[in-house]
Amino acid sequence: MSQIINLRTRRKQAARDATRRDGDANAARHGRSKAERSLTEARADKARRDLDGHRRADPVSPPDAPDPA
C-alpha cells in the first residue's frame, strides 16, 4: 500500500524549495564581499588599460599612398 500524503503540505514544501533555489541563485550572483567586488573591478580596469595600451595612437599609411580626402 502506498503512503498517504497531504497535498497542501507537499505544495507548500515545493514552493519553499523553489524560493530557496531562487535565493541561492541570487546569493551566488550578488552575494560577493566588498573585497571580491573591488578585486573584480581592479582586474577589469587593468585589462582595459592593457588593451588601450596596445592600441595604435595614429594609423600609419604608406608614404606613397594617395590621400583619402
N, CA, C and O atoms as a CHARMM CRD file, in Angstrom:
* protein
*
  276
    1    1 MET  N      0.83100  -1.16800   0.00000 PROA 1      0.00000
    2    1 MET  CA     0.00000   0.00000   0.00000 PROA 1      0.00000
    3    1 MET  C      0.88900   1.24800   0.00000 PROA 1      0.00000
    4    1 MET  O      1.95400   1.24500   0.61600 PROA 1      0.00000
    5    2 SER  N      0.47100   2.28700  -0.66700 PROA 2      0.00000
    6    2 SER  CA     1.28300   3.49600  -0.72600 PROA 2      0.00000
    7    2 SER  C      1.01100   4.37400   0.49300 PROA 2      0.00000
    8    2 SER  O      0.01800   4.22500   1.20600 PROA 2      0.00000
    9    3 GLN  N      1.93800   5.28200   0.68700 PROA 3      0.00000
   10    3 GLN  CA     1.85200   6.16000   1.85000 PROA 3      0.00000
   11    3 GLN  C      0.91700   7.33100   1.55200 PROA 3      0.00000
   12    3 GLN  O      0.91400   7.86100   0.44100 PROA 3      0.00000
   13    4 ILE  N      0.13100   7.72800   2.53700 PROA 4      0.00000
   14    4 ILE  CA    -0.80300   8.83300   2.38000 PROA 4      0.00000
   15    4 ILE  C     -0.04300  10.13800   2.60400 PROA 4      0.00000
   16    4 ILE  O      0.70500  10.28300   3.57100 PROA 4      0.00000
   17    5 ILE  N     -0.25400  11.09500   1.67700 PROA 5      0.00000
   18    5 ILE  CA     0.41000  12.39100   1.81300 PROA 5      0.00000
   19    5 ILE  C     -0.63300  13.49800   1.76700 PROA 5      0.00000
   20    5 ILE  O     -1.69600  13.34100   1.16600 PROA 5      0.00000
   21    6 ASN  N     -0.32200  14.60200   2.39800 PROA 6      0.00000
   22    6 ASN  CA    -1.18900  15.76800   2.37900 PROA 6      0.00000
   23    6 ASN  C     -0.72900  16.64700   1.21800 PROA 6      0.00000
   24    6 ASN  O      0.39500  17.14700   1.24100 PROA 6      0.00000
   25    7 LEU  N     -1.55800  16.84100   0.22300 PROA 7      0.00000
   26    7 LEU  CA    -1.17800  17.57600  -0.97800 PROA 7      0.00000
   27    7 LEU  C     -0.89800  19.04700  -0.67600 PROA 7      0.00000
   28    7 LEU  O     -0.01400  19.64500  -1.28900 PROA 7      0.00000
   29    8 ARG  N     -1.63800  19.63200   0.25500 PROA 8      0.00000
   30    8 ARG  CA    -1.40200  21.02800   0.60900 PROA 8      0.00000
   31    8 ARG  C      0.00000  21.20200   1.19700 PROA 8      0.00000
   32    8 ARG  O      0.70600  22.15000   0.85500 PROA 8      0.00000
   33    9 THR  N      0.39300  20.30400   2.06300 PROA 9      0.00000
   34    9 THR  CA     1.72700  20.36000   2.66100 PROA 9      0.00000
   35    9 THR  C      2.79800  20.15000   1.60100 PROA 9      0.00000
   36    9 THR  O      3.83200  20.81900   1.61500 PROA 9      0.00000
   37   10 ARG  N      2.55500  19.22900   0.69000 PROA 10     0.00000
   38   10 ARG  CA     3.50600  18.95100  -0.37900 PROA 10     0.00000
   39   10 ARG  C      3.67500  20.16500  -1.29100 PROA 10     0.00000
   40   10 ARG  O      4.79200  20.47700  -1.70300 PROA 10     0.00000
   41   11 ARG  N      2.57100  20.85600  -1.61200 PROA 11     0.00000
   42   11 ARG  CA     2.61300  22.05500  -2.45300 PROA 11     0.00000
   43   11 ARG  C      3.37200  23.17800  -1.75400 PROA 11     0.00000
   44   11 ARG  O      4.16300  23.87800  -2.38800 PROA 11     0.00000
   45   12 LYS  N      3.14000  23.35700  -0.45700 PROA 12     0.00000
   46   12 LYS  CA     3.85800  24.39500   0.29600 PROA 12     0.00000
   47   12 LYS  C      5.35200  24.09300   0.34500 PROA 12     0.00000
   48   12 LYS  O      6.17900  24.99500   0.21700 PROA 12     0.00000
   49   13 GLN  N      5.69000  22.82700   0.52800 PROA 13     0.00000
   50   13 GLN  CA     7.10400  22.43900   0.56100 PROA 13     0.00000
   51   13 GLN  C      7.76600  22.68500  -0.79000 PROA 13     0.00000
   52   13 GLN  O      8.91800  23.11700  -0.84400 PROA 13     0.00000
   53   14 ALA  N      7.05400  22.41500  -1.87400 PROA 14     0.00000
   54   14 ALA  CA     7.60100  22.66300  -3.20900 PROA 14     0.00000
   55   14 ALA  C      7.81600  24.15900  -3.41900 PROA 14     0.00000
   56   14 ALA  O      8.81400  24.56000  -4.01700 PROA 14     0.00000
   57   15 ALA  N      6.89400  24.98700  -2.93500 PROA 15     0.00000
   58   15 ALA  CA     7.05300  26.44300  -3.05100 PROA 15     0.00000
   59   15 ALA  C      8.24900  26.91700  -2.23600 PROA 15     0.00000
   60   15 ALA  O      9.00700  27.77500  -2.69000 PROA 15     0.00000
   61   16 ARG  N      8.42500  26.36700  -1.03600 PROA 16     0.00000
   62   16 ARG  CA     9.58400  26.72900  -0.21200 PROA 16     0.00000
   63   16 ARG  C     10.88400  26.33000  -0.88900 PROA 16     0.00000
   64   16 ARG  O     11.85800  27.08200  -0.85800 PROA 16     0.00000
   65   17 ASP  N     10.90300  25.16200  -1.49400 PROA 17     0.00000
   66   17 ASP  CA    12.10800  24.69400  -2.19200 PROA 17     0.00000
   67   17 ASP  C     12.44000  25.60600  -3.37700 PROA 17     0.00000
   68   17 ASP  O     13.60400  25.92800  -3.61500 PROA 17     0.00000
   69   18 ALA  N     11.41100  26.01700  -4.11000 PROA 18     0.00000
   70   18 ALA  CA    11.63500  26.90400  -5.25400 PROA 18     0.00000
   71   18 ALA  C     12.17500  28.25400  -4.78400 PROA 18     0.00000
   72   18 ALA  O     13.08100  28.81000  -5.40500 PROA 18     0.00000
   73   19 THR  N     11.62700  28.77800  -3.70100 PROA 19     0.00000
   74   19 THR  CA    12.09900  30.04600  -3.15200 PROA 19     0.00000
   75   19 THR  C     13.53900  29.92500  -2.68900 PROA 19     0.00000
   76   19 THR  O     14.33700  30.84200  -2.88300 PROA 19     0.00000
   77   20 ARG  N     13.87400  28.80100  -2.08100 PROA 20     0.00000
   78   20 ARG  CA    15.23500  28.57700  -1.61500 PROA 20     0.00000
   79   20 ARG  C     16.20600  28.52400  -2.80100 PROA 20     0.00000
   80   20 ARG  O     17.29500  29.09300  -2.73900 PROA 20     0.00000
   81   21 ARG  N     15.80700  27.83800  -3.88300 PROA 21     0.00000
   82   21 ARG  CA    16.65900  27.76800  -5.07400 PROA 21     0.00000
   83   21 ARG  C     16.88800  29.15500  -5.66300 PROA 21     0.00000
   84   21 ARG  O     18.00900  29.50100  -6.03700 PROA 21     0.00000
   85   22 ASP  N     15.82300  29.94800  -5.74300 PROA 22     0.00000
   86   22 ASP  CA    15.96100  31.30800  -6.27000 PROA 22     0.00000
   87   22 ASP  C     16.87700  32.14600  -5.38800 PROA 22     0.00000
   88   22 ASP  O     17.70400  32.90900  -5.88900 PROA 22     0.00000
   89   23 GLY  N     16.72900  32.00500  -4.08400 PROA 23     0.00000
   90   23 GLY  CA    17.57000  32.74400  -3.15600 PROA 23     0.00000
   91   23 GLY  C     19.03300  32.33700  -3.25700 PROA 23     0.00000
   92   23 GLY  O     19.92400  33.18300  -3.18800 PROA 23     0.00000
   93   24 ASP  N     19.27600  31.05400  -3.41800 PROA 24     0.00000
   94   24 ASP  CA    20.65800  30.57800  -3.57800 PROA 24     0.00000
   95   24 ASP  C     21.27700  31.11300  -4.86500 PROA 24     0.00000
   96   24 ASP  O     22.45300  31.47500  -4.89200 PROA 24     0.00000
   97   25 ALA  N     20.48200  31.16000  -5.92600 PROA 25     0.00000
   98   25 ALA  CA    20.98700  31.68700  -7.19500 PROA 25     0.00000
   99   25 ALA  C     21.31800  33.17200  -7.05900 PROA 25     0.00000
  100   25 ALA  O     22.34200  33.63000  -7.56500 PROA 25     0.00000
  101   26 ASN  N     20.44900  33.92800  -6.37600 PROA 26     0.00000
  102   26 ASN  CA    20.70800  35.35500  -6.17300 PROA 26     0.00000
  103   26 ASN  C     21.94200  35.56500  -5.30000 PROA 26     0.00000
  104   26 ASN  O     22.73900  36.46700  -5.55700 PROA 26     0.00000
  105   27 ALA  N     22.10100  34.73800  -4.27500 PROA 27     0.00000
  106   27 ALA  CA    23.26200  34.86700  -3.39800 PROA 27     0.00000
  107   27 ALA  C     24.54500  34.58000  -4.16500 PROA 27     0.00000
  108   27 ALA  O     25.56400  35.23300  -3.93900 PROA 27     0.00000
  109   28 ALA  N     24.50100  33.61700  -5.06200 PROA 28     0.00000
  110   28 ALA  CA    25.68500  33.30400  -5.86100 PROA 28     0.00000
  111   28 ALA  C     25.99800  34.43300  -6.82800 PROA 28     0.00000
  112   28 ALA  O     27.16400  34.71100  -7.10600 PROA 28     0.00000
  113   29 ARG  N     24.96900  35.07900  -7.33800 PROA 29     0.00000
  114   29 ARG  CA    25.17200  36.13600  -8.31500 PROA 29     0.00000
  115   29 ARG  C     25.54100  37.46500  -7.65400 PROA 29     0.00000
  116   29 ARG  O     26.41900  38.17300  -8.14700 PROA 29     0.00000
  117   30 HSD  N     24.88700  37.81000  -6.55100 PROA 30     0.00000
  118   30 HSD  CA    25.07200  39.13100  -5.95800 PROA 30     0.00000
  119   30 HSD  C     25.75800  39.10200  -4.59600 PROA 30     0.00000
  120   30 HSD  O     26.15200  40.15400  -4.09300 PROA 30     0.00000
  121   31 GLY  N     25.90500  37.96500  -4.00600 PROA 31     0.00000
  122   31 GLY  CA    26.39500  37.89700  -2.64500 PROA 31     0.00000
  123   31 GLY  C     27.90000  37.84700  -2.53900 PROA 31     0.00000
  124   31 GLY  O     28.44600  36.92400  -1.93500 PROA 31     0.00000
  125   32 ARG  N     28.58000  38.81600  -3.11400 PROA 32     0.00000
  126   32 ARG  CA    30.03400  38.84100  -3.04300 PROA 32     0.00000
  127   32 ARG  C     30.47000  39.88400  -2.03900 PROA 32     0.00000
  128   32 ARG  O     29.79000  40.89200  -1.84900 PROA 32     0.00000
  129   33 SER  N     31.59300  39.65000  -1.39800 PROA 33     0.00000
  130   33 SER  CA    32.09000  40.60100  -0.41600 PROA 33     0.00000
  131   33 SER  C     32.65500  41.82800  -1.12100 PROA 33     0.00000
  132   33 SER  O     32.87800  41.81900  -2.33200 PROA 33     0.00000
  133   34 LYS  N     32.88200  42.87400  -0.34800 PROA 34     0.00000
  134   34 LYS  CA    33.40900  44.11500  -0.91700 PROA 34     0.00000
  135   34 LYS  C     34.79800  43.87400  -1.50700 PROA 34     0.00000
  136   34 LYS  O     35.13800  44.43800  -2.54700 PROA 34     0.00000
  137   35 ALA  N     35.59400  43.04600  -0.85300 PROA 35     0.00000
  138   35 ALA  CA    36.93500  42.74600  -1.36200 PROA 35     0.00000
  139   35 ALA  C     36.86200  42.04000  -2.71200 PROA 35     0.00000
  140   35 ALA  O     37.63300  42.35400  -3.61900 PROA 35     0.00000
  141   36 GLU  N     35.94900  41.09700  -2.85000 PROA 36     0.00000
  142   36 GLU  CA    35.79700  40.40200  -4.12800 PROA 36     0.00000
  143   36 GLU  C     35.33000  41.34800  -5.22100 PROA 36     0.00000
  144   36 GLU  O     35.81000  41.27800  -6.35200 PROA 36     0.00000
  145   37 ARG  N     34.38700  42.23900  -4.88700 PROA 37     0.00000
  146   37 ARG  CA    33.90200  43.20100  -5.88200 PROA 37     0.00000
  147   37 ARG  C     35.02100  44.14500  -6.31400 PROA 37     0.00000
  148   37 ARG  O     35.17500  44.42900  -7.50200 PROA 37     0.00000
  149   38 SER  N     35.80200  44.63100  -5.34600 PROA 38     0.00000
  150   38 SER  CA    36.87400  45.56400  -5.70500 PROA 38     0.00000
  151   38 SER  C     37.97000  44.85300  -6.50200 PROA 38     0.00000
  152   38 SER  O     38.56200  45.45000  -7.40100 PROA 38     0.00000
  153   39 LEU  N     38.24500  43.59000  -6.18300 PROA 39     0.00000
  154   39 LEU  CA    39.23800  42.83600  -6.93300 PROA 39     0.00000
  155   39 LEU  C     38.78700  42.63400  -8.37400 PROA 39     0.00000
  156   39 LEU  O     39.58200  42.79100  -9.30000 PROA 39     0.00000
  157   40 THR  N     37.52300  42.28900  -8.56900 PROA 40     0.00000
  158   40 THR  CA    36.98300  42.11400  -9.91300 PROA 40     0.00000
  159   40 THR  C     37.04500  43.42700 -10.68900 PROA 40     0.00000
  160   40 THR  O     37.40700  43.44300 -11.86500 PROA 40     0.00000
  161   41 GLU  N     36.69400  44.51800 -10.03000 PROA 41     0.00000
  162   41 GLU  CA    36.74000  45.82200 -10.68500 PROA 41     0.00000
  163   41 GLU  C     38.17500  46.20600 -11.04200 PROA 41     0.00000
  164   41 GLU  O     38.41800  46.74700 -12.12000 PROA 41     0.00000
  165   42 ALA  N     39.12800  45.93100 -10.14600 PROA 42     0.00000
  166   42 ALA  CA    40.52700  46.25800 -10.42000 PROA 42     0.00000
  167   42 ALA  C     41.06000  45.43200 -11.59200 PROA 42     0.00000
  168   42 ALA  O     41.80700  45.94500 -12.42600 PROA 42     0.00000
  169   43 ARG  N     40.68000  44.16400 -11.65400 PROA 43     0.00000
  170   43 ARG  CA    41.12600  43.32500 -12.76900 PROA 43     0.00000
  171   43 ARG  C     40.54500  43.81600 -14.09400 PROA 43     0.00000
  172   43 ARG  O     41.23400  43.82100 -15.11400 PROA 43     0.00000
  173   44 ALA  N     39.28300  44.22700 -14.07800 PROA 44     0.00000
  174   44 ALA  CA    38.66200  44.73500 -15.30100 PROA 44     0.00000
  175   44 ALA  C     39.33400  46.03700 -15.73500 PROA 44     0.00000
  176   44 ALA  O     39.56800  46.24800 -16.92500 PROA 44     0.00000
  177   45 ASP  N     39.64600  46.91100 -14.77100 PROA 45     0.00000
  178   45 ASP  CA    40.33300  48.16400 -15.10100 PROA 45     0.00000
  179   45 ASP  C     41.70900  47.90000 -15.69300 PROA 45     0.00000
  180   45 ASP  O     42.10800  48.55000 -16.65900 PROA 45     0.00000
  181   46 LYS  N     42.43600  46.94500 -15.11400 PROA 46     0.00000
  182   46 LYS  CA    43.76500  46.62000 -15.63000 PROA 46     0.00000
  183   46 LYS  C     43.67500  46.04900 -17.03700 PROA 46     0.00000
  184   46 LYS  O     44.47700  46.39900 -17.90300 PROA 46     0.00000
  185   47 ALA  N     42.71700  45.18400 -17.26600 PROA 47     0.00000
  186   47 ALA  CA    42.54200  44.61000 -18.60400 PROA 47     0.00000
  187   47 ALA  C     42.21100  45.71200 -19.61500 PROA 47     0.00000
  188   47 ALA  O     42.71500  45.70000 -20.73700 PROA 47     0.00000
  189   48 ARG  N     41.36400  46.66000 -19.21500 PROA 48     0.00000
  190   48 ARG  CA    41.01500  47.77200 -20.10200 PROA 48     0.00000
  191   48 ARG  C     42.23900  48.64400 -20.38500 PROA 48     0.00000
  192   48 ARG  O     42.45500  49.05300 -21.52600 PROA 48     0.00000
  193   49 ARG  N     43.04300  48.93400 -19.35300 PROA 49     0.00000
  194   49 ARG  CA    44.25800  49.73700 -19.54700 PROA 49     0.00000
  195   49 ARG  C     45.25100  49.01900 -20.44500 PROA 49     0.00000
  196   49 ARG  O     45.85300  49.63700 -21.32300 PROA 49     0.00000
  197   50 ASP  N     45.42800  47.71800 -20.23500 PROA 50     0.00000
  198   50 ASP  CA    46.35500  46.94800 -21.06700 PROA 50     0.00000
  199   50 ASP  C     45.90800  46.94200 -22.52600 PROA 50     0.00000
  200   50 ASP  O     46.72300  47.08400 -23.43800 PROA 50     0.00000
  201   51 LEU  N     44.60800  46.77600 -22.73300 PROA 51     0.00000
  202   51 LEU  CA    44.09300  46.77700 -24.09700 PROA 51     0.00000
  203   51 LEU  C     44.27500  48.14800 -24.73700 PROA 51     0.00000
  204   51 LEU  O     44.68200  48.24000 -25.89600 PROA 51     0.00000
  205   52 ASP  N     43.98100  49.20300 -24.00300 PROA 52     0.00000
  206   52 ASP  CA    44.17100  50.55900 -24.52800 PROA 52     0.00000
  207   52 ASP  C     45.64600  50.86100 -24.75400 PROA 52     0.00000
  208   52 ASP  O     45.98300  51.63900 -25.64600 PROA 52     0.00000
  209   53 GLY  N     46.52400  50.26400 -23.96900 PROA 53     0.00000
  210   53 GLY  CA    47.95700  50.47100 -24.13400 PROA 53     0.00000
  211   53 GLY  C     48.48600  49.86100 -25.41900 PROA 53     0.00000
  212   53 GLY  O     49.49500  50.32100 -25.95300 PROA 53     0.00000
  213   54 HSD  N     47.82300  48.84000 -25.92000 PROA 54     0.00000
  214   54 HSD  CA    48.25600  48.19800 -27.15900 PROA 54     0.00000
  215   54 HSD  C     47.63700  48.84400 -28.39400 PROA 54     0.00000
  216   54 HSD  O     47.98300  48.50100 -29.52400 PROA 54     0.00000
  217   55 ARG  N     46.73100  49.76800 -28.17100 PROA 55     0.00000
  218   55 ARG  CA    46.07400  50.43500 -29.29300 PROA 55     0.00000
  219   55 ARG  C     47.03700  51.40900 -29.96500 PROA 55     0.00000
  220   55 ARG  O     47.81200  52.09700 -29.30100 PROA 55     0.00000
  221   56 ARG  N     46.97300  51.45100 -31.26000 PROA 56     0.00000
  222   56 ARG  CA    47.82400  52.38400 -32.00800 PROA 56     0.00000
  223   56 ARG  C     47.21800  53.76800 -31.91700 PROA 56     0.00000
  224   56 ARG  O     46.01000  53.94300 -32.07400 PROA 56     0.00000
  225   57 ALA  N     48.06000  54.74400 -31.66400 PROA 57     0.00000
  226   57 ALA  CA    47.57700  56.11000 -31.49500 PROA 57     0.00000
  227   57 ALA  C     47.14900  56.70500 -32.82900 PROA 57     0.00000
  228   57 ALA  O     46.14600  57.41500 -32.90000 PROA 57     0.00000
  229   58 ASP  N     47.90400  56.42100 -33.88900 PROA 58     0.00000
  230   58 ASP  CA    47.62900  57.02000 -35.17900 PROA 58     0.00000
  231   58 ASP  C     47.81500  55.94800 -36.24600 PROA 58     0.00000
  232   58 ASP  O     48.89000  55.35400 -36.33300 PROA 58     0.00000
  233   59 PRO  N     46.80300  55.68700 -37.05300 PROA 59     0.00000
  234   59 PRO  CA    47.00300  54.67600 -38.09600 PROA 59     0.00000
  235   59 PRO  C     48.08000  55.15200 -39.07800 PROA 59     0.00000
  236   59 PRO  O     48.05900  56.28900 -39.55000 PROA 59     0.00000
  237   60 VAL  N     48.99200  54.27200 -39.35900 PROA 60     0.00000
  238   60 VAL  CA    50.11000  54.60200 -40.24300 PROA 60     0.00000
  239   60 VAL  C     49.75100  54.18000 -41.66600 PROA 60     0.00000
  240   60 VAL  O     49.33800  53.04400 -41.90000 PROA 60     0.00000
  241   61 SER  N     49.91300  55.10600 -42.61400 PROA 61     0.00000
  242   61 SER  CA    49.66800  54.77900 -44.01000 PROA 61     0.00000
  243   61 SER  C     51.00400  54.80800 -44.74600 PROA 61     0.00000
  244   61 SER  O     51.91200  55.53800 -44.34800 PROA 61     0.00000
  245   62 PRO  N     51.13100  54.04300 -45.78900 PROA 62     0.00000
  246   62 PRO  CA    52.38600  54.05900 -46.55400 PROA 62     0.00000
  247   62 PRO  C     52.62900  55.45600 -47.14500 PROA 62     0.00000
  248   62 PRO  O     51.67700  56.16600 -47.47000 PROA 62     0.00000
  249   63 PRO  N     53.87100  55.83800 -47.28100 PROA 63     0.00000
  250   63 PRO  CA    54.16700  57.19300 -47.75300 PROA 63     0.00000
  251   63 PRO  C     53.71700  57.46100 -49.20200 PROA 63     0.00000
  252   63 PRO  O     53.45200  58.61100 -49.55200 PROA 63     0.00000
  253   64 ASP  N     53.62700  56.43000 -50.03900 PROA 64     0.00000
  254   64 ASP  CA    53.24700  56.67100 -51.42000 PROA 64     0.00000
  255   64 ASP  C     51.74800  56.44800 -51.66600 PROA 64     0.00000
  256   64 ASP  O     51.30600  56.47500 -52.81500 PROA 64     0.00000
  257   65 ALA  N     50.97200  56.23100 -50.61700 PROA 65     0.00000
  258   65 ALA  CA    49.53900  56.02100 -50.75700 PROA 65     0.00000
  259   65 ALA  C     48.84200  57.35100 -51.02400 PROA 65     0.00000
  260   65 ALA  O     49.23700  58.37200 -50.46200 PROA 65     0.00000
  261   66 PRO  N     47.81900  57.35900 -51.86400 PROA 66     0.00000
  262   66 PRO  CA    47.10000  58.60700 -52.13700 PROA 66     0.00000
  263   66 PRO  C     46.31900  59.05600 -50.91000 PROA 66     0.00000
  264   66 PRO  O     45.89000  58.23100 -50.10300 PROA 66     0.00000
  265   67 ASP  N     46.14000  60.34200 -50.77300 PROA 67     0.00000
  266   67 ASP  CA    45.41600  60.92200 -49.66000 PROA 67     0.00000
  267   67 ASP  C     43.92300  60.58900 -49.79800 PROA 67     0.00000
  268   67 ASP  O     43.34200  60.86500 -50.84800 PROA 67     0.00000
  269   68 PRO  N     43.28300  60.00500 -48.77000 PROA 68     0.00000
  270   68 PRO  CA    41.89700  59.59800 -48.91700 PROA 68     0.00000
  271   68 PRO  C     40.92400  60.76400 -48.98000 PROA 68     0.00000
  272   68 PRO  O     39.77500  60.56900 -49.37500 PROA 68     0.00000
  273   69 ALA  N     41.33500  61.95400 -48.61100 PROA 69     0.00000
  274   69 ALA  CA    40.40300  63.08000 -48.60700 PROA 69     0.00000
  275   69 ALA  C     40.33700  63.80900 -49.92100 PROA 69     0.00000
  276   69 ALA  O     39.58900  64.77800 -50.05200 PROA 69     0.00000
